[in-house]
Amino acid sequence: MTQQITLQAEITPDLLGVRLDQALAQLFPDYSRSRIKVWIENDQVCVNGKVINKAREKVFGGEYIEIQAEIEEETRFEPQEIPLNIVYEDDEILVINKPKDLVVHPGAGNPDGTILNALLHYFPQISEVPRAGIVHRLDKDTTGLMVVAKTIPAQTHLVNALQKRQITREYEAIATGIMTQGGKVDQSMARHPTKRTAMAVHPMGKPAVTHYRIMERFRNYTRLRLRLETGRTHQIRVHMAHIAHPLLGDQLYGGRPRPPKGANAEFLALLRNFKRQALHATMLRLNHPITGELMEWHAPLPNDFIELIDALKADYQVYKDELDY
């Protein structure tokens, strides 16, 4: 199913000499330049009544633009009644606190039962927005905040803000090993050369920057606060593993339990049974995509994360007099 749209405008004089796709992206900021380029190439853009299908064509000012286009609706995914923990909602956006064990988008091995399916049930009109308004993702076992666009204009603006690094996302994590100071990991990333589901640091990959600071140190583990400057797949997990401090519980990137000496049986059992990466998206800050208002949300740590920290603290208290930090 598709949604038909008609857009009309006149090229303003200040756009003299600009490429057609660039000019239209400025005239119709609710739609991305890549989407507009596809419309041009598909003969859906008329300039002064004549179809123009070359995005690089220059404009001079004063031309009359008419776009007759179609937007694909998300029809291949089924609405499903899956509970959503909605932190904030208005006419344009949703902010969700995602639990563990919930995939964001259908894919190989997860054809349904995802946040996307839940969104289609909760707000059926979101089927008119590509990817049901999802503009960024969290891994299946990562908990915390993510923003969803309810309209195409909101999605376009949020995607642009992400690309321009104007959305702030902060996380809490438990890393293996004792870290002595905060810092920054600035390492490009790409798909892992042999593991299809994994990512890796790679000099020819896309730029990726993660900032981190120490919140608390335990025996063999460090609690961190991290901020993403970019948003690559598995970025925090890959970057922390790269500096030899993989996240506790991260079975893909080497965060297997490394229990400290002398730990009691209850603590050891908790470490063994914590079978997800200890990572939680705790803060999200952005300018509202339509009103421009600066907004910020915080999500408390989930119960399993709190239980893990309490156990780490209890173990540390027993042995703190023997430690040299």
Phi and psi in degrees as a GROMACS rama.xvg file:
@    title "Ramachandran Plot"
@    xaxis  label "Phi"
@    yaxis  label "Psi"
@TYPE xy
-127.748  157.095  THR-2
-108.198  126.588  GLN-3
-86.2487  134.53  GLN-4
-132.053  149.763  ILE-5
-127.393  127.123  THR-6
-123.793  139.137  LEU-7
-138.012  142.752  GLN-8
-167.754  169.475  ALA-9
-117.262  134.602  GLU-10
-64.238  125.998  ILE-11
-81.8437  153.643  THR-12
-58.4653  -29.4418  PRO-13
-69.4297  -9.14301  ASP-14
-95.5471  11.3601  LEU-15
-51.9823  125.731  LEU-16
83.6345  1.18684  GLY-17
-86.4202  148.299  VAL-18
-59.3119  148.97  ARG-19
-58.1289  -45.9943  LEU-20
-65.3385  -36.0042  ASP-21
-68.1295  -40.9249  GLN-22
-63.7395  -43.8687  ALA-23
-68.0305  -33.3726  LEU-24
-63.427  -32.0558  ALA-25
-78.4787  -36.5945  GLN-26
-72.186  -31.7812  LEU-27
-124.503  70.9797  PHE-28
-67.0095  -10.1086  PRO-29
-75.1012  -8.02487  ASP-30
-125.016  141.503  TYR-31
-71.9526  155.831  SER-32
-63.0314  -37.0897  ARG-33
-64.8894  -38.5257  SER-34
-65.662  -43.9008  ARG-35
-62.0199  -39.6699  ILE-36
-61.3076  -40.2787  LYS-37
-62.5268  -42.8866  VAL-38
-59.5865  -42.708  TRP-39
-61.4345  -48.7371  ILE-40
-67.3169  -21.1628  GLU-41
-96.0309  17.5586  ASN-42
62.3286  34.7546  ASP-43
-105.894  6.62798  GLN-44
-120.703  126.194  VAL-45
-111.674  135.404  CYS-46
-116.833  116.529  VAL-47
51.9782  41.0433  ASN-48
82.413  -1.62788  GLY-49
-113.142  132.936  LYS-50
-67.1904  128.312  VAL-51
-118.863  123.396  ILE-52
-117.687  21.352  ASN-53
-117.5  115.22  LYS-54
-63.9865  -27.1717  ALA-55
-84.1087  -3.27488  ARG-56
-56.5043  135.076  GLU-57
-84.9108  149.802  LYS-58
-111.699  161.542  VAL-59
-122.119  -14.0883  PHE-60
104.307  133.673  GLY-61
94.5831  -12.2963  GLY-62
-68.2025  146.574  GLU-63
-94.9164  126.61  TYR-64
-109.321  135.361  ILE-65
-136.673  129.402  GLU-66
-118.951  124.912  ILE-67
-114.421  106.129  GLN-68
-133.513  169.502  ALA-69
-125.617  143.913  GLU-70
-120.485  125.358  ILE-71
-68.3539  134.567  GLU-72
-91.7866  155.319  GLU-73
-79.2614  90.2929  GLU-74
-104.802  -14.0748  THR-75
-85.7672  -3.46445  ARG-76
-111.217  138.661  PHE-77
-90.2164  138.532  GLU-78
-64.9754  138.343  PRO-79
-137.461  140.016  GLN-80
-80.812  86.4772  GLU-81
-117.707  127.388  ILE-82
-60.3533  139.329  PRO-83
-119.641  133.238  LEU-84
-90.1571  93.9548  ASN-85
-90.0394  118.802  ILE-86
-85.5799  -34.5001  VAL-87
-153.858  145.842  TYR-88
-152.669  139.449  GLU-89
-140.431  -162.323  ASP-90
-70.9737  -15.9284  ASP-91
-113.465  -31.8895  GLU-92
-138.458  159.943  ILE-93
-126.239  141.826  LEU-94
-118.12  125.835  VAL-95
-115.81  142.121  ILE-96
-99.6441  101.967  ASN-97
-79.6702  132.508  LYS-98
-81.9102  173.349  PRO-99
-73.4964  167.39  LYS-100
62.8649  23.7494  ASP-101
-128.293  119.381  LEU-102
-79.7645  145.31  VAL-103
-78.6942  -44.3675  VAL-104
-134.281  139.099  HIS-105
-56.6799  146.266  PRO-106
-168.569  -168.987  GLY-107
-56.7962  125.298  ALA-108
85.3171  -13.5131  GLY-109
-136.764  71.6185  ASN-110
-70.5012  -20.7689  PRO-111
-155.518  -167.538  ASP-112
70.8654  29.6833  GLY-113
-112.465  172.958  THR-114
-60.0136  -38.3288  ILE-115
-58.8655  -45.4419  LEU-116
-61.8899  -38.5578  ASN-117
-64.8036  -40.4904  ALA-118
-64.3462  -39.9679  LEU-119
-63.7092  -31.4813  LEU-120
-78.4175  -43.5495  HIS-121
-68.3635  -39.8204  TYR-122
-139.789  83.1684  PHE-123
-53.7447  -31.6636  PRO-124
-63.2926  -15.3711  GLN-125
-69.7502  -10.9192  ILE-126
-63.5414  -19.354  SER-127
-79.4129  -11.5898  GLU-128
-100.419  130.577  VAL-129
-53.1616  138.69  PRO-130
56.743  27.4233  ARG-131
51.7242  34.9354  ALA-132
82.5425  2.24484  GLY-133
-75.3319  122.596  ILE-134
-111.975  -18.7101  VAL-135
-152.484  159.836  HIS-136
-124.76  160.994  ARG-137
-119.392  146.047  LEU-138
-61.0897  158.15  ASP-139
-48.9663  -44.7255  LYS-140
-99.7932  7.53889  ASP-141
-91.4533  134.351  THR-142
-101.926  165.51  THR-143
119.543  -160.519  GLY-144
-84.0553  136.724  LEU-145
-146.496  146.983  MET-146
-103.545  143.611  VAL-147
-127.554  137.73  VAL-148
-90.1284  134.117  ALA-149
-93.7883  -12.2542  LYS-150
-134.113  159.924  THR-151
-64.0285  -44.0805  ILE-152
-57.5751  -43.1029  PRO-153
-63.0787  -41.0536  ALA-154
-63.7661  -44.6825  GLN-155
-58.5867  -45.6437  THR-156
-68.3115  -38.2844  HIS-157
-67.6483  -41.0391  LEU-158
-62.2383  -43.1579  VAL-159
-62.3542  -41.1776  ASN-160
-63.9126  -39.5761  ALA-161
-62.2111  -46.0713  LEU-162
-63.1714  -31.9607  GLN-163
-90.4664  6.93461  LYS-164
59.2345  40.4358  ARG-165
-101.195  2.16023  GLN-166
-110.088  127.741  ILE-167
-98.7567  126.513  THR-168
-127.342  123.137  ARG-169
-119.487  147.683  GLU-170
-129.796  156.785  TYR-171
-111.903  145.874  GLU-172
-151.364  158.702  ALA-173
-113.397  117.005  ILE-174
-101.119  149.084  ALA-175
-77.3021  146.542  THR-176
91.8588  162.559  GLY-177
-98.3744  113.168  ILE-178
-95.6352  141.611  MET-179
-99.3619  -21.4548  THR-180
-158.948  159.835  GLN-181
-77.0993  179.019  GLY-182
174.711  -157.209  GLY-183
-139.589  137.623  LYS-184
-108.087  117.007  VAL-185
-119.349  84.031  ASP-186
-137.237  124.021  GLN-187
-63.2506  154.013  SER-188
-132.501  151.996  MET-189
-150.545  174.155  ALA-190
-61.1463  140.151  ARG-191
-62.328  137.098  HIS-192
-64.282  -25.2635  PRO-193
-124.191  -25.936  THR-194
-97.8884  108.102  LYS-195
-60.811  -33.162  ARG-196
-91.7086  0.179345  THR-197
-111.613  159.54  ALA-198
-111.3  168.989  MET-199
-155.39  154.825  ALA-200
-66.9127  131.581  VAL-201
-151.129  129.01  HIS-202
-62.2745  -23.0286  PRO-203
-99.3984  9.69694  MET-204
-82.0969  -168.329  GLY-205
-84.3346  145.974  LYS-206
-56.711  140.424  PRO-207
-147.535  127.735  ALA-208
-132.785  127.614  VAL-209
-126.66  128.122  THR-210
-101.939  143.46  HIS-211
-145.093  149.967  TYR-212
-139.748  153.762  ARG-213
-82.3097  129.911  ILE-214
-98.5582  -39.0891  MET-215
-163.234  146.257  GLU-216
-119.906  140.45  ARG-217
-123.586  -170.443  PHE-218
-77.932  117.293  ARG-219
72.6159  -0.562499  ASN-220
-141.141  155.134  TYR-221
-134.135  131.526  THR-222
-88.5752  129.885  ARG-223
-123.397  153.515  LEU-224
-113.916  127.681  ARG-225
-125.657  149.066  LEU-226
-128.866  129.461  ARG-227
-85.0617  128.529  LEU-228
-92.3183  -30.7839  GLU-229
-125.164  176.019  THR-230
-135.084  61.0347  GLY-231
-78.3128  156.789  ARG-232
-57.4781  128.795  THR-233
60.2995  23.9976  HIS-234
-56.2455  -53.1624  GLN-235
-61.267  -43.896  ILE-236
-61.4845  -44.7777  ARG-237
-68.1102  -44.9021  VAL-238
-64.5374  -41.0896  HIS-239
-69.8924  -36.4398  MET-240
-65.4419  -34.9552  ALA-241
-63.3295  -34.5598  HIS-242
-95.2951  20.5934  ILE-243
69.7332  27.0395  ALA-244
-133.568  62.7796  HIS-245
-60.5295  155.63  PRO-246
-71.2449  139.503  LEU-247
-55.6633  133.039  LEU-248
85.0671  -3.59928  GLY-249
-83.3002  94.7028  ASP-250
-72.943  -21.5944  GLN-251
-77.4754  -36.3088  LEU-252
-113.549  22.85  TYR-253
90.2629  19.1109  GLY-254
-90.48  43.8422  GLY-255
-66.3201  151.483  ARG-256
-56.649  132.588  PRO-257
-124.909  74.4408  ARG-258
-62.3722  138.971  PRO-259
-69.4699  156.438  PRO-260
-61.5169  140.493  LYS-261
79.4688  4.59252  GLY-262
-65.1535  144.211  ALA-263
-75.4815  165.7  ASN-264
-62.9142  -37.7606  ALA-265
-63.9476  -43.1417  GLU-266
-64.8817  -42.4036  PHE-267
-62.6873  -39.894  LEU-268
-65.2047  -39.8998  ALA-269
-63.0975  -43.2225  LEU-270
-61.4714  -43.7417  LEU-271
-64.6361  -33.9823  ARG-272
-89.5952  -3.37534  ASN-273
-85.947  91.0534  PHE-274
-103.622  31.3803  LYS-275
-137.747  161.233  ARG-276
-65.5347  134.919  GLN-277
-79.0427  81.8869  ALA-278
-144.983  129.707  LEU-279
-139.778  125.929  HIS-280
-80.0515  98.9113  ALA-281
-94.022  -22.74  THR-282
-141.609  139.069  MET-283
-135.051  127.456  LEU-284
-132.291  132  ARG-285
-158.743  162.205  LEU-286
-86.7462  129.767  ASN-287
-52.7109  132.022  HIS-288
-64.0671  -19.6238  PRO-289
-109.231  -47.077  ILE-290
-86.419  -21.621  THR-291
82.4479  -3.14308  GLY-292
-63.7657  134.865  GLU-293
-74.9234  125.75  LEU-294
-130.153  149.826  MET-295
-146.359  138.279  GLU-296
-131.513  152.495  TRP-297
-130.268  140.628  HIS-298
-119.215  123.135  ALA-299
-63.6776  156.312  PRO-300
-62.237  141.793  LEU-301
-70.3399  164.266  PRO-302
-59.9104  -41.0592  ASN-303
-66.4518  -32.2784  ASP-304
-69.7443  -43.3058  PHE-305
-61.9253  -43.7182  ILE-306
-61.1092  -40.1148  GLU-307
-63.6285  -46.9332  LEU-308
-62.7813  -42.7762  ILE-309
-59.215  -41.3684  ASP-310
-68.0619  -39.1316  ALA-311
-64.5344  -40.4676  LEU-312
-65.0344  -43.2974  LYS-313
-63.3146  -42.1754  ALA-314
-63.6853  -41.9784  ASP-315
-62.4628  -41.54  TYR-316
-60.9832  -34.4384  GLN-317
-66.3489  -36.7916  VAL-318
-111.891  4.81031  TYR-319
-60.1852  -32.0226  LYS-320
-70.2525  -16.787  ASP-321
-92.7785  -8.07361  GLU-322
-93.4302  154.334  LEU-323
-106.85  29.7402  ASP-324
